[in-house]
Amino acid sequence: MNGPRDIQPSRPLAEAVRLLEGAAKENETDAIFLLAEMNFFGNYTHPRNYKEAFQKYNNLVGNSSAQHMIGFMYATGIGGAVERDQAKALMYHTFAALSGNTKSQMTVAYRHHSGIGTPRNCNEAAFFYKLVADKAITYSRTGPPGGQSLQKDSYRIADENGGVYGEGASVVSSGINANKAGPNSDSHAAFDDVLEYLDLMSRKGDLKATFSLGRLHYEGSRTMKRNLKIARKYFGTVARKYWAKDGSVLTDDSQTARVASKAAGYLGRMALRGESMDQSFEKAMVWFKRGLTNGDALCQYQLGLMYLNGFGVRKDPITAADYFKEAANQDFASAQTYLGQLFLDQGDISTSIRYFDLAARHGHIEAFYHLAEISNNGIGRERSCGVATAYYKLVAEKAESIHSAFDDANEAYDNGDVDTALVTYMMAAEQGYEAAQANVAYILDGHHSVLSLWKKNVWQNAALALIYWTRSAKQTNIDSMVKMGDYYLGGHGIEADMEKAATCYQTAAETHHSAQALWNLGWIHENGIGLEQDFHLAKRFYDQALETNQEAYLPVKMSLFKLRIRSFWNTITHGKVNSIQSDPEPKKDWSFREWINNFLEDSQPFHQSDDDDLTPMPGGDDWVDDIDDSVIESLIILSLAGALAFLVYYRQQRQNNYRRERERQEQQRVPVQGQQQNDGFFPQPGDANYGQWVAGH
């Protein structure tokens, strides 16, 4: 890790530092804290000096912000200012958390939840996560009607490059997550290209494209900030294609009506919240009623909100519940949450939980919070600390702006200031954000360092990278789990441990999403590293890797080619390794009766499945499709019955011929006295054999 830089401050900055140092000598806490921040973050172009920052923070006794920073420095050992000490880190964070520092409350909760520097303690984790969740839900409910718009800025920077292992090799870009569209598909286009295409279609009069542009600007994204003014313009353009100024309908086109109703919902929402316009309940009601004529869910929900809180209308919870129910039936998460709250107020716990669960599928923060409270307090069900902690954690991480600075970290990273980005990601990683943990590990990873694009990686730290890969893996990041295996296999930042490497690969492979993990397991079994050498198992894992990700065709086929050569040599030299073996399917010897029964019961061969794509032969064999299946089955059954009858008749004839031959031979052994009477070919009436002949014997 880097320490102080040999950078001379400018004259104004040097003068400001001199004045602050003078105030700090007089024990002015604000001056001491500002100097500490300047040395730590490099504010105002001040050179970073982590040791000096630690000393300044340490002089601020009882300051929760300073305690949080000291705890962070002990947890990471950043800049070599102090040795890493997880016990001291937890102690300082706990002091800060009990004093109300939100960042330390998140950190302490995560440490008790994951057992970092202390044994795992669910109750302690739930307690501290609840403190942050209460602040998060309070922040979410403040502001305009409907609450704050929570922006998500926690992204994995590796995902923008196809993942940790690159495009097609990482879980995020392979297997079920692979982009299976053709090379000419829009799914490969950049975001700017999509915007340009939508703008072109909008200019041609495509109302769906115009509405999509409005929604993109209203909600914002990773690469585009919200622009409410532009969003309002696009929504207005759509609405004017369907309604005149007096509210009369201009067209009977149903598609235009649906899109215009959605635009009306957003225009009403912006009027209700006062976004890019003065707040007006009257205008909001007009737009909502217009959209309501076509059953728009957003309009139904917003009308329910107005009646529930009395925004421009008298309060009427019953009418509000009716609107919420209509929107909830269209799977609108916010309406489901409010409907669940109304049932909870009435004491109907089971119904409220059902609606909260439906809203939680869409990641609604209010639904998460209510489910956490229900689980933590055992309302209508047995108390579950683990479930409550998980929900509180989700709520706390939804409100990123109250304790994290992902937007600053992302901006610094995009601008090439990786030092600032890394420090900010590390602070969020200590609070338990999996995306931040993956980002820190990705930057610190010396084997795939993004810093090599700009300069020598002065931040390279394999031991610290392994810590964050591990924490990310524990939060179900499969690529991070594979990375852990790579570190144990190569001995990066830790002593090499082949068994642990194999365990990491096995754990990642059990999800059947990581072809990289499956290929690694095949390689381990092929070479007997950490596991018993077994060519047959190696082939099985190589095959599974190809099944998981078709883009692994070339490496898998090359590995299989080499494996088959090694297996062949092992076989002819009578080696001790288990060679590749075929897996014959067990065959059962059926009797004739069993064969007939199975043939009759198995109707599948005579029915074409829906998935079959059979094209008629040229010349007109479509008549086959006109034959009823029951007729075919009847013909087959009659044929089999005829065959059975023929077999029975043939067997009887063989038995009769055999009996006659024996009787003839016995008659030839009797001595003949005189000339034998010629009775003809058939016995005559009155003969002793006449009755048996008639009976067929």
C-alpha positions in Angstrom: 0.0 0.0 0.0 1.2 3.5 -0.7 2.1 6.0 1.9 2.8 9.8 1.6 3.5 11.2 -1.8 6.3 13.7 -2.5 4.0 16.4 -3.8 4.5 20.0 -2.8 1.2 21.8 -2.0 0.4 25.1 -3.7 1.0 28.4 -1.8 -2.7 29.0 -0.9 -3.0 25.4 0.3 0.2 25.6 2.3 -1.1 28.8 3.9 -4.4 27.1 4.7 -2.6 24.1 6.2 -0.4 26.5 8.3 -3.5 28.2 9.7 -5.2 24.9 10.4 -2.1 23.6 12.2 -2.1 26.6 14.4 -5.7 26.1 15.3 -5.0 22.4 15.9 -2.3 23.2 18.4 -5.0 25.1 20.3 -7.0 21.8 20.4 -9.6 23.1 17.9 -11.4 19.9 17.1 -12.8 21.0 13.7 -9.3 22.0 12.5 -7.9 18.7 13.7 -10.6 16.7 11.9 -10.3 18.8 8.7 -6.5 18.2 8.6 -7.1 14.4 9.2 -9.6 14.3 6.3 -7.2 16.2 4.0 -4.4 13.8 4.8 -6.6 10.7 4.4 -8.6 11.6 1.3 -6.3 14.1 -0.4 -8.9 16.8 -0.3 -8.1 20.2 -2.0 -5.1 18.6 -3.8 -3.4 17.9 -0.4 -1.0 14.9 -0.7 -2.2 11.8 1.1 -0.4 10.8 4.3 -2.2 8.0 6.1 0.1 8.0 9.1 -0.5 11.7 9.7 -4.2 11.2 9.2 -4.2 8.4 11.8 -2.5 10.6 14.4 -5.0 13.4 13.8 -7.9 11.1 14.1 -6.4 9.6 17.2 -6.3 13.0 18.9 -10.0 13.5 18.5 -11.2 11.7 21.7 -14.9 10.9 21.7 -15.5 11.9 18.1 -17.6 9.1 16.4 -16.5 10.0 12.9 -12.8 9.8 14.0 -13.5 6.5 15.8 -15.0 5.2 12.6 -11.9 6.2 10.6 -9.6 4.6 13.1 -11.6 1.4 13.1 -11.4 1.4 9.3 -7.6 1.9 9.3 -7.1 -1.0 11.8 -9.4 -3.2 9.7 -7.5 -2.6 6.4 -4.0 -1.5 7.4 -4.4 1.1 4.7 -1.3 3.0 3.7 0.8 1.1 6.3 -0.3 3.6 8.9 -1.0 0.8 11.4 -0.9 -3.0 11.5 -4.1 -4.7 10.7 -5.9 -5.6 14.0 -9.5 -6.8 13.7 -10.1 -6.7 17.4 -9.2 -3.1 17.7 -11.1 -2.4 14.5 -14.3 -3.8 16.0 -13.7 -2.0 19.3 -13.5 1.5 17.6 -16.4 0.7 15.3 -18.5 -0.3 18.2 -17.7 2.9 20.1 -18.7 4.9 17.0 -21.8 2.8 16.4 -23.1 3.2 19.9 -22.6 7.0 19.5 -24.9 6.9 16.4 -22.4 6.7 13.5 -24.3 5.1 10.7 -21.3 3.8 8.8 -19.9 2.1 11.9 -23.4 0.6 12.7 -23.4 -1.0 9.3 -19.8 -2.2 9.8 -20.5 -3.7 13.3 -23.7 -5.3 12.1 -21.9 -7.0 9.2 -19.0 -8.2 11.4 -21.4 -9.8 13.9 -23.4 -11.3 10.9 -20.3 -12.8 9.3 -18.1 -13.4 12.3 -15.2 -11.0 11.4 -13.1 -10.3 14.4 -15.7 -11.8 16.7 -17.9 -15.0 16.9 -21.1 -14.8 14.8 -23.9 -13.3 16.8 -27.3 -13.1 15.1 -28.9 -11.0 17.8 -26.1 -8.4 17.8 -26.3 -8.3 14.0 -30.0 -7.8 14.0 -29.7 -5.0 16.6 -27.2 -2.9 14.7 -28.8 -3.6 11.3 -32.2 -2.5 12.7 -30.6 0.8 13.8 -29.6 1.5 10.2 -32.8 0.1 8.7 -34.8 2.5 10.8 -32.8 5.4 9.5 -33.1 4.0 5.9 -36.9 3.7 6.1 -37.2 7.1 7.7 -35.2 8.6 4.8 -37.2 6.7 2.3 -40.5 8.0 3.6 -39.4 11.7 3.7 -39.7 14.1 0.8 -42.5 14.2 -1.8 -45.6 12.0 -1.8 -44.5 8.4 -2.4 -41.1 8.8 -0.7 -37.6 9.3 -1.9 -36.4 7.8 -5.2 -33.6 5.5 -4.1 -30.9 5.4 -6.7 -28.7 2.4 -7.0 -25.0 3.0 -7.6 -23.5 -0.2 -6.2 -22.2 -2.0 -9.3 -19.4 -4.4 -9.9 -16.8 -2.8 -12.1 -15.6 -6.2 -13.4 -19.1 -6.9 -14.9 -18.6 -4.1 -17.4 -15.7 -6.1 -18.9 -17.6 -9.4 -18.9 -16.7 -10.4 -15.3 -13.6 -11.3 -13.4 -12.4 -13.8 -16.0 -13.6 -11.9 -19.0 -16.4 -12.2 -21.4 -17.7 -15.7 -21.8 -15.6 -17.2 -19.0 -17.2 -15.5 -16.0 -20.5 -16.5 -14.6 -22.0 -13.1 -15.3 -21.4 -13.5 -19.0 -21.6 -17.2 -19.7 -24.1 -20.1 -19.3 -27.6 -18.9 -18.5 -26.3 -15.3 -18.3 -24.6 -15.4 -21.7 -25.8 -13.0 -24.4 -27.2 -15.5 -26.8 -28.4 -13.0 -29.4 -26.8 -12.8 -32.8 -23.9 -10.5 -33.6 -26.3 -8.1 -35.4 -28.8 -8.0 -32.5 -29.5 -4.8 -30.5 -28.5 -6.6 -27.4 -24.9 -6.1 -28.2 -25.3 -2.4 -28.7 -23.9 0.2 -26.3 -26.2 2.3 -24.2 -25.5 5.4 -26.2 -26.4 3.5 -29.4 -29.7 2.4 -27.8 -30.5 6.0 -26.9 -29.7 7.1 -30.5 -31.9 4.3 -31.9 -34.8 5.2 -29.7 -34.4 8.9 -30.5 -34.5 8.0 -34.2 -37.7 5.9 -33.8 -39.3 8.6 -31.7 -38.7 11.2 -34.5 -40.4 8.8 -36.9 -43.5 8.8 -34.6 -43.0 5.6 -32.6 -44.8 6.3 -29.4 -43.3 3.3 -27.6 -39.8 4.6 -28.3 -40.8 8.1 -27.1 -42.2 6.7 -23.9 -39.1 4.6 -23.3 -36.9 7.7 -23.7 -39.0 9.5 -21.1 -38.8 6.6 -18.7 -35.0 6.2 -19.1 -34.5 9.9 -18.4 -36.9 9.8 -15.4 -35.4 6.8 -13.7 -31.7 7.2 -14.7 -29.1 4.5 -14.9 -25.5 3.6 -14.3 -24.3 5.7 -17.3 -27.0 8.4 -17.4 -28.2 10.7 -14.6 -31.8 11.5 -14.1 -33.2 14.4 -16.2 -36.7 15.2 -15.1 -37.2 18.1 -17.5 -36.4 16.0 -20.6 -38.5 13.1 -19.2 -41.5 15.4 -18.9 -41.1 16.6 -22.5 -41.2 13.0 -23.8 -44.2 12.0 -21.7 -46.0 15.1 -22.8 -45.4 14.3 -26.4 -47.0 10.9 -26.0 -50.0 12.2 -24.1 -50.7 14.9 -26.7 -51.0 12.2 -29.4 -54.1 10.8 -27.6 -55.7 13.7 -25.7 -56.5 17.2 -26.7 -56.1 20.1 -24.3 -59.8 19.8 -23.2 -59.2 16.0 -22.5 -61.1 14.7 -25.5 -59.8 11.6 -27.1 -58.1 12.1 -30.5 -57.9 8.5 -31.8 -59.5 5.1 -31.2 -56.2 3.2 -31.6 -55.9 0.9 -28.6 -52.1 0.7 -28.7 -51.9 4.5 -28.6 -54.3 4.5 -25.7 -52.2 2.1 -23.6 -48.9 4.0 -24.1 -50.6 7.4 -23.5 -52.1 6.1 -20.3 -48.7 5.1 -19.0 -47.3 8.5 -19.9 -50.3 10.1 -18.1 -49.3 8.1 -15.0 -45.8 9.6 -15.0 -47.0 13.1 -15.7 -49.4 12.8 -12.8 -46.7 11.5 -10.6 -44.4 14.4 -11.5 -47.3 16.9 -10.7 -48.0 15.1 -7.4 -44.4 15.2 -6.3 -43.5 18.5 -7.8 -40.8 17.1 -10.1 -39.6 19.6 -12.8 -42.8 21.6 -12.1 -44.7 23.2 -9.3 -46.6 20.7 -7.1 -50.3 20.5 -8.1 -52.7 17.9 -6.7 -55.3 19.2 -9.2 -53.2 18.5 -12.3 -52.1 15.2 -10.8 -55.8 14.1 -10.4 -56.5 15.1 -14.0 -53.7 12.9 -15.4 -54.5 10.0 -13.1 -58.1 9.9 -14.1 -57.2 10.0 -17.8 -54.8 7.1 -17.4 -57.4 5.3 -15.2 -59.8 4.9 -18.2 -57.3 2.4 -19.6 -56.5 0.6 -16.3 -53.0 1.9 -15.9 -51.5 0.4 -12.6 -49.4 3.5 -11.8 -52.5 5.8 -12.0 -54.5 3.4 -9.8 -51.7 3.3 -7.2 -51.2 7.1 -7.1 -55.0 7.7 -6.8 -54.9 5.3 -3.8 -52.1 7.3 -2.3 -54.0 10.6 -2.7 -57.1 9.2 -1.0 -55.1 7.5 1.7 -53.3 10.7 2.7 -55.8 13.3 1.6 -53.7 15.0 -1.1 -56.2 17.3 -2.7 -59.1 15.1 -1.8 -60.8 14.0 1.5 -59.2 11.1 3.2 -60.9 7.8 2.4 -59.0 4.7 3.3 -61.7 2.4 1.8 -61.5 4.1 -1.6 -57.7 4.0 -1.3 -57.8 0.3 -0.6 -59.9 -0.3 -3.7 -57.4 1.5 -5.9 -54.5 -0.3 -4.3 -56.2 -3.6 -4.8 -56.7 -2.9 -8.5 -53.0 -2.0 -8.9 -51.9 -4.9 -6.8 -53.8 -7.3 -9.0 -51.5 -6.0 -11.8 -48.4 -6.9 -9.7 -47.6 -3.3 -8.9 -45.2 -3.6 -5.9 -45.9 -0.2 -4.2 -49.6 -0.9 -4.2 -49.0 -4.4 -2.8 -47.0 -2.9 0.0 -49.6 -0.3 1.0 -52.3 -2.9 0.8 -50.3 -5.1 3.1 -49.9 -2.2 5.5 -53.7 -1.7 5.6 -54.3 -5.4 6.3 -51.6 -5.3 9.0 -53.3 -2.4 10.7 -56.5 -4.4 10.7 -54.8 -7.3 12.4 -54.9 -9.6 9.3 -51.3 -10.8 9.6 -51.4 -13.7 7.1 -52.9 -11.5 4.3 -50.5 -8.7 5.0 -47.5 -11.1 4.8 -48.8 -12.4 1.5 -48.8 -9.0 0.0 -45.4 -8.1 1.5 -43.9 -11.2 0.0 -45.3 -10.3 -3.4 -43.8 -6.8 -3.2 -40.5 -8.2 -1.9 -40.1 -10.1 -5.2 -39.6 -6.6 -6.8 -37.1 -5.4 -4.1 -39.5 -3.0 -2.5 -37.8 -1.4 0.6 -41.0 -1.0 2.6 -41.9 -4.7 2.0 -38.5 -5.7 3.2 -38.8 -3.6 6.3 -42.2 -4.9 7.3 -41.1 -8.5 6.8 -38.0 -7.8 9.0 -40.2 -6.3 11.7 -42.6 -9.2 11.6 -39.8 -11.8 11.8 -37.9 -9.9 14.5 -40.9 -9.5 16.7 -42.5 -12.8 16.0 -45.8 -11.3 14.8 -48.1 -14.0 13.5 -45.2 -16.4 13.3 -42.3 -17.7 15.4 -39.4 -15.2 15.8 -36.6 -15.8 13.3 -33.4 -13.9 14.0 -31.8 -15.0 10.8 -34.7 -14.0 8.5 -35.0 -10.7 10.3 -31.3 -9.9 10.0 -31.3 -10.7 6.3 -34.3 -8.4 5.7 -32.8 -5.6 7.8 -29.6 -5.9 5.8 -31.5 -5.5 2.6 -33.3 -2.4 3.9 -30.1 -0.9 5.1 -28.3 -1.4 1.8 -31.2 0.0 -0.2 -30.5 3.5 1.2 -27.0 3.9 -0.1 -26.8 7.6 0.2 -27.1 7.7 4.0 -23.9 5.8 4.6 -22.0 5.1 1.4 -20.5 7.0 -1.5 -20.7 4.6 -4.5 -21.4 7.5 -6.9 -18.2 9.2 -5.9 -16.3 5.9 -6.1 -17.7 5.1 -9.6 -16.9 8.6 -10.8 -13.4 8.5 -9.5 -12.8 5.1 -11.1 -14.2 6.3 -14.5 -11.9 9.3 -14.3 -8.9 7.1 -13.6 -8.5 8.1 -10.0 -8.2 4.6 -8.8 -6.7 5.5 -5.5 -9.8 7.5 -4.4 -12.1 4.8 -5.9 -10.3 2.0 -4.0 -10.5 3.8 -0.7 -14.2 4.5 -1.1 -15.0 1.0 -2.3 -13.1 -0.4 0.7 -15.2 1.7 3.1 -18.4 0.3 1.5 -16.9 -3.2 1.5 -16.3 -3.0 5.3 -20.0 -2.2 5.6 -20.9 -5.5 4.0 -21.7 -4.5 0.4 -20.8 -7.5 -1.8 -20.4 -5.4 -4.9 -17.8 -3.2 -3.1 -16.0 -6.3 -1.8 -15.7 -7.7 -5.4 -14.5 -4.3 -6.6 -11.8 -4.0 -4.0 -10.6 -7.6 -4.7 -10.6 -6.9 -8.4 -8.5 -3.8 -8.1 -6.1 -5.5 -5.6 -5.8 -8.6 -7.7 -2.3 -8.6 -9.1 -3.1 -11.2 -11.7 -5.9 -9.2 -13.3 -5.1 -5.7 -12.3 -6.9 -2.8 -13.9 -4.2 -0.4 -12.7 -1.8 -1.8 -15.2 -3.6 0.3 -17.8 -2.4 3.5 -16.2 0.6 2.8 -14.0 2.3 0.3 -11.9 0.0 -1.3 -9.4 1.2 0.3 -6.1 -2.0 -1.1 -4.5 -1.3 -4.7 -5.3 -1.8 -6.8 -2.2 -2.6 -10.5 -2.6 -3.3 -11.1 1.0 -5.9 -8.3 1.3 -7.4 -9.2 -2.1 -8.0 -12.8 -0.8 -9.8 -11.4 2.2 -12.2 -9.5 0.0 -12.6 -12.4 -2.5 -13.5 -14.6 0.5 -16.1 -12.1 1.9 -17.6 -11.7 -1.6 -17.8 -15.4 -2.1 -19.6 -15.9 1.2 -22.3 -13.6 -0.2 -22.8 -16.1 -3.1 -20.5 -14.5 -5.7 -19.5 -17.6 -7.7 -16.6 -16.0 -9.6 -15.2 -14.8 -6.3 -15.3 -18.4 -5.0 -13.4 -19.6 -8.1 -10.9 -16.8 -7.4 -10.4 -18.1 -3.9 -9.5 -21.4 -5.4 -7.0 -19.8 -7.7 -5.3 -18.1 -4.7 -5.1 -21.3 -2.7 -3.9 -23.2 -5.7 -1.1 -20.7 -6.6 -0.2 -19.7 -3.0 -1.0 -16.0 -3.6 -1.2 -14.1 -0.4 -1.4 -17.3 1.6 0.4 -20.6 1.8 -0.7 -22.9 -1.0 -3.4 -25.4 0.0 -4.5 -27.8 -2.7 -7.3 -29.3 -0.7 -8.8 -25.9 0.0 -8.5 -25.0 -3.7 -10.3 -28.1 -4.7 -13.0 -27.3 -2.1 -13.5 -23.8 -3.5 -13.8 -25.2 -7.0 -16.2 -27.9 -5.9 -18.4 -25.4 -4.0 -18.6 -23.2 -7.1 -19.2 -26.1 -9.4 -22.2 -27.3 -7.4 -24.2 -24.3 -8.6 -23.8 -25.6 -12.2 -23.3 -22.0 -13.4 -19.5 -21.8 -13.5 -17.8 -23.6 -16.4 -14.5 -22.3 -15.1 -14.9 -24.1 -11.8 -15.9 -27.3 -13.6 -13.0 -27.1 -15.9 -10.6 -26.5 -12.9 -12.1 -29.6 -11.2 -11.4 -31.6 -14.3 -7.8 -30.3 -14.4 -7.4 -31.1 -10.7 -8.6 -34.7 -11.1 -6.5 -35.1 -14.2 -3.3 -34.2 -12.4 -4.2 -35.4 -8.9 -3.7 -32.1 -7.2 -5.6 -31.8 -4.0 -7.7 -34.8 -5.0 -7.1 -38.4 -6.1 -6.0 -38.6 -9.7 -8.9 -40.0 -11.7 -9.1 -39.6 -15.5 -12.7 -40.8 -15.6 -13.8 -38.1 -13.2 -11.7 -35.5 -15.0 -13.6 -36.3 -18.3 -16.9 -36.0 -16.5 -16.1 -32.5 -15.2 -14.7 -31.4 -18.6 -18.0 -32.6 -20.2 -20.0 -30.7 -17.6 -18.0 -27.6 -18.3 -18.9 -27.7 -22.0 -22.6 -28.4 -21.1 -22.6 -25.3 -18.9 -21.0 -23.0 -21.4 -20.8 -23.8 -25.1 -18.1 -21.1 -25.5 -15.8 -23.4 -23.6 -15.8 -25.7 -26.7 -12.1 -25.2 -27.7 -10.4 -25.5 -24.3 -12.6 -28.4 -23.3 -12.0 -30.3 -26.5 -8.2 -29.7 -26.3 -8.2 -30.9 -22.7 -10.2 -34.0 -23.6 -7.8 -34.8 -26.4 -4.8 -34.7 -24.1 -6.8 -36.6 -21.4 -7.6 -39.4 -23.7 -4.0 -39.8 -24.7 -2.9 -40.0 -21.1 -5.7 -42.4 -20.3 -4.8 -44.6 -23.2 -1.2 -44.7 -22.1 -2.2 -45.4 -18.6 -4.4 -48.4 -19.8 -1.7 -50.1 -21.9 1.0 -49.6 -19.3 -1.4 -50.9 -16.6 -1.1 -47.7 -14.6 -2.8 -47.2 -11.2 -4.9 -44.3 -12.3 -8.6 -44.9 -13.1 -8.8 -44.6 -16.9 -11.7 -43.3 -18.9 -14.4 -45.9 -19.0 -17.6 -46.2 -20.9 -20.8 -46.2 -18.9 -22.9 -48.9 -20.5 -26.6 -48.7 -19.7 -27.9 -51.8 -18.0 -30.0 -54.1 -20.3 -32.8 -56.4 -19.1 -33.7 -59.6 -20.8 -37.4 -59.4 -21.3 -39.7 -62.4 -21.9 -41.9 -62.4 -24.9 -45.0 -61.5 -22.8 -43.1 -58.6 -21.1 -42.0 -57.3 -24.4 -45.5 -57.3 -25.8 -46.8 -55.6 -22.6 -44.2 -52.9 -22.7 -44.7 -52.4 -26.4 -48.4 -51.9 -25.9 -48.1 -49.7 -22.8 -45.4 -47.4 -24.3 -47.5 -45.2 -26.5 -44.8 -42.5 -26.7 -43.2 -43.7 -30.0 -46.6 -43.4 -31.7 -47.2 -39.8 -30.7 -45.4 -36.8 -32.1 -44.4 -34.4 -29.3 -45.2 -30.7 -29.6 -41.5 -29.9 -29.8 -40.9 -32.0 -32.9 -40.4 -30.0 -36.0 -41.2 -32.5 -38.8 -41.4 -31.0 -42.2 -43.5 -33.0 -44.8 -41.6 -34.6 -47.6 -42.0 -33.1 -51.1 -44.7 -35.0 -53.0 -47.5 -34.6 -50.5 -47.2 -36.9 -47.4 -49.5 -34.6 -45.4 -52.2 -37.3 -45.5 -50.4 -39.0 -42.7 -51.4 -36.2 -40.3 -55.0 -36.9 -41.1 -55.0 -40.4 -39.8 -56.4 -40.6 -36.3 -54.0 -42.0 -33.7 -56.6 -44.4 -32.4 -56.9 -46.0 -35.8 -53.2 -46.6 -35.9 -53.2 -48.1 -32.5 -56.2 -50.4 -33.4 -54.4 -51.7 -36.5 -51.3 -52.4 -34.5 -53.3 -54.3 -31.8 -55.1 -56.3 -34.5 -51.8 -57.2 -36.2 -50.3 -58.4 -32.9 -53.5 -60.4 -32.1 -53.3 -62.0 -35.5 -49.7 -62.9 -34.9 -50.5 -64.4 -31.6 -53.3 -66.5 -33.1 -50.9 -67.7 -35.8 -48.3 -68.7 -33.2 -50.9 -70.7 -31.2 -52.2 -72.5 -34.3 -48.7 -73.3 -35.5 -47.8 -74.7 -32.0 -50.9 -77.0 -32.0 -50.0 -78.3 -35.5 -46.5 -79.2 -34.4 -47.8 -81.1 -31.4 -50.3 -83.1 -33.5 -47.7 -84.0 -36.1 -45.4 -85.2 -33.3 -48.1 -87.4 -31.8 -49.0 -89.0 -35.1 -45.4 -89.8 -35.9 -45.0 -91.6 -32.5 -48.2 -93.6 -33.1 -47.0 -94.6 -36.6 -43.6 -95.8 -35.3 -45.3 -97.9 -32.6 -47.6 -99.6 -35.1 -44.6 -100.5 -37.3 -43.1 -102.4 -34.3 -46.2 -104.9 -34.1 -45.5 -108.2 -36.0 -47.8 -108.7 -39.0 -49.7 -112.1 -39.4 -50.9 -112.4 -42.8 -51.8 -109.5 -45.1 -52.8 -106.3 -43.5 -56.2 -105.1 -44.3 -56.3 -101.9 -46.4 -58.7 -99.6 -44.6 -57.8 -96.6 -46.7 -56.3 -93.3 -45.7 -59.0 -92.3 -43.2 -60.4 -94.7 -40.5 -63.7 -96.1 -41.5 -66.9 -95.9 -39.3 -66.9 -98.6 -36.7 -63.1 -98.5 -36.5 -61.7 -98.1 -32.9 -59.7 -95.0 -34.0 -62.6 -93.4 -35.8 -63.7 -91.4 -32.6 -60.2 -90.1 -32.0 -59.9 -89.1 -35.6 -63.1 -87.1 -35.5 -61.9 -85.4 -32.3 -58.7 -84.3 -34.0 -56.3 -86.6 -32.0 
